Amino acid sequence: MLNLWNSLHKKLEPFEPIVSGNVGMYCCGPTVYNPATIGNLRSYVFEDVLRRMLESSGYSVTHVMNITDVGHLVGDGDAGEDKVEREAVRQKRAAYEIAREMESRFFADEERLNILRPTNTPRATENIPEQIALIHDLEKKGFTYRTSDGIYFDTAKFAPYGKLSGQKLEEKEAGTRIEVNEEKKNATDFALWKFSPTDVQRQMEWESPWGMGFPGWHIECSAMSVKYLGQPFDIHCGGIDHIAVHHENEIAQSEAAYDRPLANYWLHNEFLTVDGRRMGKSEGNAFTLDEVVAKGFDPLALRYFYLTAHYRSKLNFTWEALEGAQNALKKLRNACRLLPAAKTGEVVQEFVLALEADLNTPQALAVVWEVLKGTASDEEKTQAIVAMDEVLGLGLVDVLGVPLVEPVAPEEVRVLAEERREARATKNWKRSDELRAQIEARGWEVLDESEGGYALIAK
């Protein structure tokens, strides 16, 4: 039984889908105004592992991820410039052109990280009628009010507001950053529809019952999740930074409109820090996948690095840590190359148990290594690797049975390896370990094969 941490209830819960055999999963997608950072990408790898685990367990998964190409303002609040529009002004280009370019780049990053493409990737700009209809429903129920700059949701009229973060409305208001909008009734109220400014011509704006404008950031997720998944749906995912505002607001507007829960399970991944500091442009450490690749790293080494920590734990990025992950992945692939190719296999029980315990990927990786170092036959190991890599997505299946192409070891290393083979044959394990250490000191690794054989791999 898959057990997942439910942020709504603050506890682990056995997963039970609304419709037997089918899972509806909504994940907050990118705001397409600049390239995704490796901090952003951690979320999508976590969600990919979750989806793969569900599918490997026999579920049919409908995975919806929105593309925010309008309405997300600088600072994540209700004041300031639209991120896409601001970038268009800065670059003197069309907003739609920038959004499509960054969207393509995002999906290219996902492909390099071996992330499965979502079932649906709706854009905010292509679902404006649905957002307007939802705001109209909220207006009819008395949850909205008008200010000079837009239509707002009155959080004081939604009694459960704050249930995801665990804060009461008055507590949230006390800690809310003050915005320059004295017309808001409550500090936590949020924009559903923003009016176009009178002094600046926007590229992205639409007619509405309230005037020319554009949707607020939060409304798109509520409108598109109900369109593609219905309400309630099974699982809602996102980064931990979404809990206090974005996801609280989604819950408020969706449940106020339809009088039923938005989602049954809420899963959030923790932050990626860099050298112990928060990641951000102002810090100069908002690295992209392109920057990782430019330094000679395999994108899947970054995926491996993400998997070394539980998704609900902070993960500290350093270039040294990434190098360690790349070396570990290389060793893992080399070990897999010694196995025969295969198409199908069965998942080992320990691996399943690790992932059923709220996606414990560090433990799952440990099981992979245990399998490779174990005494099972090469065929049995191959079957296990095939099944486990369907979930981990590290590309291990691609190297099964593929001959290893490595530089030829120098004569002195080959002599030591032969001496070690003889020591192993006579069960002189102490001498064998000494020789292994000498080989490794010369920059090589020895991988033992079945029937006494071995392979020399450059470290």
Kinemage of the C-alpha trace (Angstrom):
@kinemage 1
@onewidth
@group {chain A} dominant
@subgroup {mainchain}
@vectorlist {calphas} color= white
{ca met a 1} P 0.000 0.000 0.000
{ca leu a 2} L 1.398 3.365 -1.070
{ca asn a 3} L 1.553 5.786 1.861
{ca leu a 4} L 1.857 9.510 1.136
{ca trp a 5} L 2.389 12.515 3.365
{ca asn a 6} L -0.724 14.668 3.136
{ca ser a 7} L 0.116 18.320 3.768
{ca leu a 8} L -3.560 19.015 4.397
{ca his a 9} L -3.751 16.597 7.334
{ca lys a 10} L -0.068 16.737 8.381
{ca lys a 11} L 0.315 12.964 8.410
{ca leu a 12} L 1.078 9.893 6.334
{ca glu a 13} L -2.019 8.394 4.769
{ca pro a 14} L -2.651 5.242 2.733
{ca phe a 15} L -3.332 6.302 -0.842
{ca glu a 16} L -6.828 5.520 -2.120
{ca pro a 17} L -7.877 7.015 -5.485
{ca ile a 18} L -11.350 8.401 -6.010
{ca val a 19} L -11.904 6.105 -8.995
{ca ser a 20} L -10.421 2.640 -8.602
{ca gly a 21} L -7.446 2.115 -10.895
{ca asn a 22} L -7.296 5.752 -12.002
{ca val a 23} L -5.390 8.719 -10.573
{ca gly a 24} L -5.883 12.403 -11.328
{ca met a 25} L -2.767 14.434 -10.500
{ca tyr a 26} L -2.315 18.201 -10.863
{ca cys a 27} L 1.132 19.779 -10.612
{ca cys a 28} L 1.878 23.491 -10.604
{ca gly a 29} L 3.913 24.206 -13.723
{ca pro a 30} L 6.461 26.820 -14.792
{ca thr a 31} L 6.008 30.549 -15.273
{ca val a 32} L 7.529 30.849 -18.731
{ca tyr a 33} L 9.442 34.120 -18.671
{ca asn a 34} L 12.958 32.781 -18.117
{ca pro a 35} L 14.712 29.392 -17.938
{ca ala a 36} L 13.867 27.029 -15.090
{ca thr a 37} L 16.490 26.771 -12.348
{ca ile a 38} L 17.760 23.507 -10.918
{ca gly a 39} L 15.699 24.404 -7.841
{ca asn a 40} L 12.552 24.513 -9.964
{ca leu a 41} L 13.470 21.263 -11.686
{ca arg a 42} L 13.688 19.347 -8.415
{ca ser a 43} L 9.903 19.633 -8.128
{ca tyr a 44} L 9.307 18.076 -11.524
{ca val a 45} L 11.653 15.137 -10.878
{ca phe a 46} L 9.850 14.425 -7.595
{ca glu a 47} L 6.490 14.525 -9.363
{ca asp a 48} L 7.831 12.312 -12.137
{ca val a 49} L 8.930 9.654 -9.637
{ca leu a 50} L 5.500 9.820 -8.008
{ca arg a 51} L 3.789 9.327 -11.351
{ca arg a 52} L 6.122 6.482 -12.348
{ca met a 53} L 5.517 4.770 -9.006
{ca leu a 54} L 1.757 5.020 -9.462
{ca glu a 55} L 1.932 3.672 -13.000
{ca ser a 56} L 4.247 0.838 -12.005
{ca ser a 57} L 1.634 -0.050 -9.360
{ca gly a 58} L -0.970 -0.489 -12.083
{ca tyr a 59} L -2.742 2.877 -11.959
{ca ser a 60} L -3.705 4.857 -15.034
{ca val a 61} L -2.514 8.414 -14.327
{ca thr a 62} L -3.915 11.610 -15.812
{ca his a 63} L -1.156 14.111 -15.121
{ca val a 64} L -2.046 17.789 -15.649
{ca met a 65} L 0.540 20.568 -15.427
{ca asn a 66} L -0.337 24.198 -16.168
{ca ile a 67} L 1.812 26.623 -18.128
{ca thr a 68} L 1.669 30.099 -16.554
{ca asp a 69} L 2.131 32.502 -19.456
{ca val a 70} L 0.160 35.415 -17.999
{ca gly a 71} L -0.877 36.824 -14.620
{ca his a 72} L 2.096 35.903 -12.420
{ca leu a 73} L 3.296 39.227 -11.048
{ca val a 74} L 6.763 40.060 -9.795
{ca gly a 75} L 6.923 39.258 -6.096
{ca asp a 76} L 4.139 36.639 -6.380
{ca gly a 77} L 1.564 39.113 -5.032
{ca asp a 78} L -1.139 41.305 -6.549
{ca ala a 79} L 0.973 44.382 -7.195
{ca gly a 80} L 3.748 44.960 -9.681
{ca glu a 81} L 4.514 43.942 -13.228
{ca asp a 82} L 3.518 40.753 -15.001
{ca lys a 83} L 6.674 38.626 -15.253
{ca val a 84} L 6.170 37.714 -18.924
{ca glu a 85} L 5.142 41.239 -19.918
{ca arg a 86} L 8.114 42.747 -18.086
{ca glu a 87} L 10.502 40.427 -19.880
{ca ala a 88} L 8.912 41.335 -23.214
{ca val a 89} L 9.551 45.023 -22.534
{ca arg a 90} L 13.102 44.336 -21.435
{ca gln a 91} L 13.895 42.308 -24.548
{ca lys a 92} L 11.722 44.414 -26.887
{ca arg a 93} L 9.958 41.290 -28.088
{ca ala a 94} L 6.444 39.881 -28.192
{ca ala a 95} L 5.253 38.446 -24.885
{ca tyr a 96} L 3.807 35.380 -26.596
{ca glu a 97} L 7.110 34.760 -28.377
{ca ile a 98} L 9.047 34.779 -25.117
{ca ala a 99} L 6.482 32.550 -23.416
{ca arg a 100} L 6.599 29.935 -26.183
{ca glu a 101} L 10.394 30.012 -26.309
{ca met a 102} L 10.729 29.495 -22.560
{ca glu a 103} L 8.040 26.805 -22.623
{ca ser a 104} L 9.986 24.896 -25.307
{ca arg a 105} L 13.168 25.272 -23.321
{ca phe a 106} L 11.434 23.981 -20.202
{ca phe a 107} L 10.219 20.842 -21.960
{ca ala a 108} L 13.690 20.322 -23.426
{ca asp a 109} L 15.058 20.420 -19.870
{ca glu a 110} L 12.431 17.912 -18.766
{ca glu a 111} L 13.337 15.591 -21.625
{ca arg a 112} L 17.039 15.715 -20.707
{ca leu a 113} L 16.092 14.823 -17.128
{ca asn a 114} L 14.012 11.888 -18.418
{ca ile a 115} L 10.790 13.370 -17.035
{ca leu a 116} L 7.643 11.951 -18.603
{ca arg a 117} L 5.552 14.494 -20.502
{ca pro a 118} L 2.317 15.310 -18.620
{ca thr a 119} L -0.966 14.122 -20.091
{ca asn a 120} L -2.166 17.713 -20.454
{ca thr a 121} L -0.204 20.978 -20.332
{ca pro a 122} L -2.840 23.730 -20.618
{ca arg a 123} L -1.736 27.338 -20.951
{ca ala a 124} L -3.322 30.089 -18.896
{ca thr a 125} L -3.759 32.279 -22.003
{ca glu a 126} L -5.746 29.548 -23.741
{ca asn a 127} L -8.200 29.074 -20.870
{ca ile a 128} L -9.363 32.648 -20.263
{ca pro a 129} L -13.116 31.872 -20.724
{ca glu a 130} L -12.893 29.151 -18.059
{ca gln a 131} L -11.228 31.538 -15.631
{ca ile a 132} L -13.791 34.267 -16.271
{ca ala a 133} L -16.615 31.750 -15.723
{ca leu a 134} L -15.141 30.672 -12.386
{ca ile a 135} L -14.782 34.274 -11.207
{ca his a 136} L -18.381 34.909 -12.258
{ca asp a 137} L -19.512 31.925 -10.125
{ca leu a 138} L -17.640 33.317 -7.132
{ca glu a 139} L -19.183 36.732 -7.718
{ca lys a 140} L -22.705 35.284 -7.734
{ca lys a 141} L -21.992 33.558 -4.409
{ca gly a 142} L -20.804 36.803 -2.828
{ca phe a 143} L -17.103 35.978 -2.419
{ca thr a 144} L -15.757 38.884 -4.498
{ca tyr a 145} L -15.469 42.645 -4.363
{ca arg a 146} L -14.184 45.317 -6.712
{ca thr a 147} L -11.315 47.758 -6.230
{ca ser a 148} L -9.813 50.269 -8.611
{ca asp a 149} L -7.298 47.724 -9.887
{ca gly a 150} L -9.313 44.492 -10.043
{ca ile a 151} L -11.735 41.921 -8.679
{ca tyr a 152} L -10.651 40.370 -5.390
{ca phe a 153} L -11.550 37.271 -3.361
{ca asp a 154} L -12.702 38.102 0.169
{ca thr a 155} L -10.855 35.567 2.337
{ca ala a 156} L -12.858 36.559 5.434
{ca lys a 157} L -15.930 34.971 3.799
{ca phe a 158} L -14.222 31.580 3.424
{ca ala a 159} L -14.112 30.177 6.969
{ca pro a 160} L -11.572 27.351 6.332
{ca tyr a 161} L -9.001 29.772 4.859
{ca gly a 162} L -5.562 28.757 6.119
{ca lys a 163} L -6.293 25.053 6.613
{ca leu a 164} L -3.398 23.909 4.410
{ca ser a 165} L -0.743 25.994 6.176
{ca gly a 166} L -2.400 25.521 9.557
{ca gln a 167} L -2.654 29.260 10.178
{ca lys a 168} L -5.851 31.052 11.079
{ca leu a 169} L -6.811 34.098 9.028
{ca glu a 170} L -5.756 36.568 11.722
{ca glu a 171} L -2.378 34.834 12.080
{ca lys a 172} L -1.792 34.905 8.348
{ca glu a 173} L -2.739 38.563 8.170
{ca ala a 174} L -0.269 39.411 10.944
{ca gly a 175} L 2.562 37.863 8.955
{ca thr a 176} L 1.520 39.034 5.499
{ca arg a 177} L 3.794 41.395 3.651
{ca ile a 178} L 2.051 44.744 3.239
{ca glu a 179} L 1.301 45.618 -0.381
{ca val a 180} L 0.498 49.060 -1.749
{ca asn a 181} L -3.233 48.493 -1.988
{ca glu a 182} L -5.256 50.133 0.758
{ca glu a 183} L -8.489 49.053 -0.925
{ca lys a 184} L -8.075 45.416 0.060
{ca lys a 185} L -10.432 44.448 2.887
{ca asn a 186} L -8.011 41.878 4.289
{ca ala a 187} L -4.273 41.548 3.786
{ca thr a 188} L -4.758 37.960 2.605
{ca asp a 189} L -7.331 38.838 -0.079
{ca phe a 190} L -6.083 38.093 -3.569
{ca ala a 191} L -6.783 39.196 -7.122
{ca leu a 192} L -9.010 37.093 -9.344
{ca trp a 193} L -8.983 39.558 -12.237
{ca lys a 194} L -6.696 42.538 -12.731
{ca phe a 195} L -7.629 45.579 -14.795
{ca ser a 196} L -5.247 46.673 -17.506
{ca pro a 197} L -3.312 49.809 -16.528
{ca thr a 198} L -4.405 53.034 -18.184
{ca asp a 199} L -0.885 54.354 -18.724
{ca val a 200} L 0.740 51.251 -20.247
{ca gln a 201} L -0.439 49.093 -23.154
{ca arg a 202} L -0.364 45.411 -22.250
{ca gln a 203} L 0.239 42.774 -24.915
{ca met a 204} L -1.858 40.173 -23.080
{ca glu a 205} L -5.342 41.392 -22.117
{ca trp a 206} L -8.942 40.295 -22.610
{ca glu a 207} L -12.460 41.654 -22.372
{ca ser a 208} L -14.410 40.522 -19.320
{ca pro a 209} L -17.673 41.384 -17.537
{ca trp a 210} L -15.595 43.647 -15.273
{ca gly a 211} L -13.523 45.382 -17.947
{ca met a 212} L -10.382 44.869 -19.989
{ca gly a 213} L -7.733 42.985 -18.054
{ca phe a 214} L -6.060 39.683 -17.292
{ca pro a 215} L -6.461 36.870 -14.743
{ca gly a 216} L -4.754 36.760 -11.369
{ca trp a 217} L -2.078 34.130 -10.845
{ca his a 218} L -4.086 31.682 -8.718
{ca ile a 219} L -7.324 31.408 -10.694
{ca glu a 220} L -5.779 29.526 -13.634
{ca cys a 221} L -4.986 26.448 -11.546
{ca ser a 222} L -8.515 26.178 -10.176
{ca ala a 223} L -10.091 26.672 -13.599
{ca met a 224} L -7.844 24.220 -15.413
{ca ser a 225} L -7.756 21.505 -12.756
{ca val a 226} L -11.554 21.252 -12.682
{ca lys a 227} L -11.645 21.325 -16.491
{ca tyr a 228} L -9.236 18.427 -16.957
{ca leu a 229} L -9.642 16.430 -13.729
{ca gly a 230} L -12.957 17.387 -12.179
{ca gln a 231} L -13.308 18.267 -8.506
{ca pro a 232} L -12.215 16.761 -6.263
{ca phe a 233} L -9.237 15.038 -7.865
{ca asp a 234} L -6.691 12.771 -6.205
{ca ile a 235} L -3.286 14.462 -5.849
{ca his a 236} L -2.077 18.069 -5.976
{ca cys a 237} L 1.695 18.686 -6.031
{ca gly a 238} L 3.982 21.687 -5.864
{ca gly a 239} L 6.882 23.267 -4.046
{ca ile a 240} L 6.724 23.987 -0.329
{ca asp a 241} L 6.736 27.711 -1.133
{ca his a 242} L 3.259 27.309 -2.662
{ca ile a 243} L 1.592 26.233 0.580
{ca ala a 244} L 1.050 29.532 2.377
{ca val a 245} L -0.366 31.589 -0.501
{ca his a 246} L -0.830 29.969 -3.916
{ca his a 247} L -2.320 26.684 -2.736
{ca glu a 248} L -4.329 28.288 0.058
{ca asn a 249} L -5.859 30.575 -2.550
{ca glu a 250} L -6.547 27.704 -4.933
{ca ile a 251} L -8.398 25.865 -2.183
{ca ala a 252} L -10.388 28.944 -1.212
{ca gln a 253} L -11.623 29.852 -4.692
{ca ser a 254} L -12.263 26.251 -5.807
{ca glu a 255} L -14.112 25.128 -2.702
{ca ala a 256} L -16.058 28.384 -2.431
{ca ala a 257} L -17.208 27.976 -6.035
{ca tyr a 258} L -18.110 24.278 -6.004
{ca asp a 259} L -18.789 23.449 -2.329
{ca arg a 260} L -16.550 20.385 -2.353
{ca pro a 261} L -12.847 19.642 -1.714
{ca leu a 262} L -10.305 20.536 -4.352
{ca ala a 263} L -7.914 17.581 -3.908
{ca asn a 264} L -7.624 14.680 -1.467
{ca tyr a 265} L -3.811 14.557 -1.156
{ca trp a 266} L -1.412 17.503 -1.113
{ca leu a 267} L 2.301 16.772 -1.619
{ca his a 268} L 5.036 19.422 -1.470
{ca asn a 269} L 8.764 19.138 -2.046
{ca glu a 270} L 11.327 21.069 -0.015
{ca phe a 271} L 13.776 23.706 -1.228
{ca leu a 272} L 17.085 23.172 -2.955
{ca thr a 273} L 19.754 25.349 -1.377
{ca val a 274} L 23.159 26.190 -2.863
{ca asp a 275} L 26.233 26.070 -0.636
{ca gly a 276} L 23.860 26.365 2.311
{ca arg a 277} L 22.184 29.538 1.028
{ca arg a 278} L 18.814 30.130 -0.597
{ca met a 279} L 18.781 29.978 -4.367
{ca gly a 280} L 17.948 33.163 -6.234
{ca lys a 281} L 19.021 35.535 -8.963
{ca ser a 282} L 20.037 38.106 -6.389
{ca glu a 283} L 22.321 35.503 -4.824
{ca gly a 284} L 23.941 34.740 -8.182
{ca asn a 285} L 23.329 31.015 -7.759
{ca ala a 286} L 20.128 30.368 -9.724
{ca phe a 287} L 21.816 27.776 -11.917
{ca thr a 288} L 20.089 26.317 -14.970
{ca leu a 289} L 20.404 22.880 -16.507
{ca asp a 290} L 22.365 24.405 -19.382
{ca glu a 291} L 24.939 25.660 -16.881
{ca val a 292} L 25.142 22.203 -15.334
{ca val a 293} L 25.727 20.612 -18.743
{ca ala a 294} L 28.265 23.286 -19.717
{ca lys a 295} L 30.391 22.176 -16.745
{ca gly a 296} L 30.517 18.656 -18.166
{ca phe a 297} L 27.758 17.020 -16.129
{ca asp a 298} L 25.249 14.509 -17.435
{ca pro a 299} L 21.686 15.822 -16.844
{ca leu a 300} L 20.800 12.452 -15.311
{ca ala a 301} L 23.549 12.996 -12.734
{ca leu a 302} L 21.410 15.902 -11.512
{ca arg a 303} L 18.386 13.597 -11.414
{ca tyr a 304} L 20.424 11.074 -9.397
{ca phe a 305} L 21.474 13.900 -7.059
{ca tyr a 306} L 17.835 14.856 -6.441
{ca leu a 307} L 16.994 11.244 -5.591
{ca thr a 308} L 19.662 11.065 -2.880
{ca ala a 309} L 17.402 13.088 -0.569
{ca his a 310} L 13.784 12.562 0.423
{ca tyr a 311} L 11.561 15.007 -1.421
{ca arg a 312} L 10.342 16.524 1.876
{ca ser a 313} L 13.908 17.219 3.035
{ca lys a 314} L 16.019 20.218 2.090
{ca leu a 315} L 18.798 19.335 -0.331
{ca asn a 316} L 22.019 21.331 -0.497
{ca phe a 317} L 23.575 21.677 -3.932
{ca thr a 318} L 27.313 22.025 -4.425
{ca trp a 319} L 29.345 21.280 -7.522
{ca glu a 320} L 31.291 18.745 -5.464
{ca ala a 321} L 28.065 16.981 -4.471
{ca leu a 322} L 26.962 16.885 -8.104
{ca glu a 323} L 30.337 15.423 -9.080
{ca gly a 324} L 29.801 12.729 -6.466
{ca ala a 325} L 26.381 11.982 -7.924
{ca gln a 326} L 27.836 11.777 -11.431
{ca asn a 327} L 30.540 9.349 -10.274
{ca ala a 328} L 27.935 7.212 -8.510
{ca leu a 329} L 25.724 7.164 -11.600
{ca lys a 330} L 28.687 6.214 -13.776
{ca lys a 331} L 29.534 3.312 -11.471
{ca leu a 332} L 25.897 2.255 -11.461
{ca arg a 333} L 25.752 2.285 -15.252
{ca asn a 334} L 29.028 0.394 -15.548
{ca ala a 335} L 27.730 -2.284 -13.190
{ca cys a 336} L 24.554 -2.529 -15.264
{ca arg a 337} L 26.571 -2.914 -18.470
{ca leu a 338} L 27.894 -6.187 -17.123
{ca leu a 339} L 24.336 -7.538 -17.084
{ca pro a 340} L 22.513 -9.007 -20.095
{ca ala a 341} L 19.867 -6.990 -21.922
{ca ala a 342} L 16.216 -7.621 -21.046
{ca lys a 343} L 12.767 -6.245 -21.787
{ca thr a 344} L 10.754 -7.115 -18.693
{ca gly a 345} L 11.290 -7.822 -15.045
{ca glu a 346} L 9.836 -7.920 -11.548
{ca val a 347} L 10.329 -5.255 -8.903
{ca val a 348} L 12.207 -6.406 -5.809
{ca gln a 349} L 10.157 -6.193 -2.645
{ca glu a 350} L 12.564 -3.964 -0.705
{ca phe a 351} L 12.484 -1.379 -3.480
{ca val a 352} L 8.703 -1.323 -3.498
{ca leu a 353} L 8.555 -0.969 0.260
{ca ala a 354} L 10.961 1.979 0.165
{ca leu a 355} L 8.875 3.901 -2.348
{ca glu a 356} L 5.586 2.955 -0.728
{ca ala a 357} L 6.901 4.717 2.390
{ca asp a 358} L 6.218 8.213 1.024
{ca leu a 359} L 8.637 7.882 -1.922
{ca asn a 360} L 11.815 7.199 0.035
{ca thr a 361} L 14.148 7.551 -2.951
{ca pro a 362} L 17.425 7.428 -0.938
{ca gln a 363} L 16.427 4.006 0.377
{ca ala a 364} L 15.289 2.940 -3.092
{ca leu a 365} L 18.719 3.837 -4.516
{ca ala a 366} L 20.346 1.805 -1.749
{ca val a 367} L 18.286 -1.203 -2.817
{ca val a 368} L 19.514 -0.811 -6.418
{ca trp a 369} L 23.101 -1.001 -5.206
{ca glu a 370} L 22.302 -3.982 -2.965
{ca val a 371} L 20.830 -5.839 -5.931
{ca leu a 372} L 23.889 -5.215 -8.089
{ca lys a 373} L 26.276 -6.311 -5.336
{ca gly a 374} L 24.138 -9.313 -4.347
{ca thr a 375} L 24.464 -12.990 -5.202
{ca ala a 376} L 21.485 -13.244 -7.572
{ca ser a 377} L 22.093 -14.375 -11.148
{ca asp a 378} L 22.801 -11.800 -13.846
{ca glu a 379} L 19.368 -12.498 -15.352
{ca glu a 380} L 17.631 -11.891 -12.039
{ca lys a 381} L 19.584 -8.675 -11.517
{ca thr a 382} L 18.626 -7.524 -14.994
{ca gln a 383} L 14.945 -8.112 -14.294
{ca ala a 384} L 15.178 -6.106 -11.089
{ca ile a 385} L 17.052 -3.217 -12.737
{ca val a 386} L 14.501 -2.995 -15.551
{ca ala a 387} L 11.618 -2.749 -13.094
{ca met a 388} L 13.330 -0.354 -10.689
{ca asp a 389} L 14.512 1.998 -13.408
{ca glu a 390} L 10.955 2.329 -14.688
{ca val a 391} L 10.388 4.323 -11.495
{ca leu a 392} L 13.758 6.001 -10.951
{ca gly a 393} L 14.168 7.035 -14.594
{ca leu a 394} L 17.985 7.009 -14.557
{ca gly a 395} L 18.374 5.455 -18.005
{ca leu a 396} L 19.866 2.238 -16.613
{ca val a 397} L 17.787 0.111 -18.966
{ca asp a 398} L 19.517 1.794 -21.902
{ca val a 399} L 22.926 0.430 -20.914
{ca leu a 400} L 21.938 -3.162 -20.122
{ca gly a 401} L 23.888 -5.485 -22.393
{ca val a 402} L 25.712 -2.578 -24.032
{ca pro a 403} L 29.478 -3.262 -24.261
{ca leu a 404} L 31.542 -0.956 -22.114
{ca val a 405} L 33.829 1.346 -24.086
{ca glu a 406} L 36.567 2.647 -21.824
{ca pro a 407} L 40.214 3.661 -22.198
{ca val a 408} L 42.598 0.703 -22.001
{ca ala a 409} L 44.176 0.438 -18.577
{ca pro a 410} L 47.957 0.842 -18.436
{ca glu a 411} L 50.107 -2.263 -18.078
{ca glu a 412} L 50.814 -1.760 -14.362
{ca val a 413} L 47.083 -1.608 -13.588
{ca arg a 414} L 46.361 -4.719 -15.672
{ca val a 415} L 49.123 -6.611 -13.844
{ca leu a 416} L 47.613 -5.640 -10.479
{ca ala a 417} L 44.138 -6.680 -11.687
{ca glu a 418} L 45.426 -10.094 -12.764
{ca glu a 419} L 47.156 -10.565 -9.423
{ca arg a 420} L 43.895 -9.623 -7.697
{ca arg a 421} L 41.971 -12.150 -9.799
{ca glu a 422} L 44.364 -14.872 -8.647
{ca ala a 423} L 44.006 -13.750 -5.026
{ca arg a 424} L 40.226 -13.978 -5.294
{ca ala a 425} L 40.467 -17.408 -6.866
{ca thr a 426} L 42.392 -18.634 -3.820
{ca lys a 427} L 40.052 -16.743 -1.465
{ca asn a 428} L 42.839 -14.484 -0.260
{ca trp a 429} L 40.427 -11.650 0.453
{ca lys a 430} L 42.895 -9.502 2.387
{ca arg a 431} L 45.321 -9.453 -0.536
{ca ser a 432} L 42.423 -8.875 -2.911
{ca asp a 433} L 41.367 -5.762 -0.975
{ca glu a 434} L 44.946 -4.464 -0.893
{ca leu a 435} L 45.251 -4.822 -4.653
{ca arg a 436} L 41.891 -3.119 -5.214
{ca ala a 437} L 43.128 -0.146 -3.191
{ca gln a 438} L 46.295 0.027 -5.301
{ca ile a 439} L 44.255 -0.069 -8.504
{ca glu a 440} L 41.937 2.695 -7.285
{ca ala a 441} L 44.915 4.815 -6.224
{ca arg a 442} L 45.990 4.740 -9.875
{ca gly a 443} L 42.638 6.113 -11.034
{ca trp a 444} L 40.890 2.876 -11.974
{ca glu a 445} L 38.017 0.813 -10.605
{ca val a 446} L 37.712 -2.936 -10.894
{ca leu a 447} L 34.233 -4.411 -11.361
{ca asp a 448} L 33.930 -8.115 -10.630
{ca glu a 449} L 31.998 -10.224 -13.111
{ca ser a 450} L 30.536 -13.683 -12.762
{ca glu a 451} L 32.810 -16.738 -13.032
{ca gly a 452} L 35.883 -14.836 -11.860
{ca gly a 453} L 36.062 -12.237 -14.588
{ca tyr a 454} L 36.492 -8.509 -14.125
{ca ala a 455} L 36.381 -5.161 -15.944
{ca leu a 456} L 38.642 -2.160 -15.447
{ca ile a 457} L 36.868 1.205 -15.474
{ca ala a 458} L 38.521 4.620 -15.487
{ca lys a 459} L 37.323 6.583 -12.428
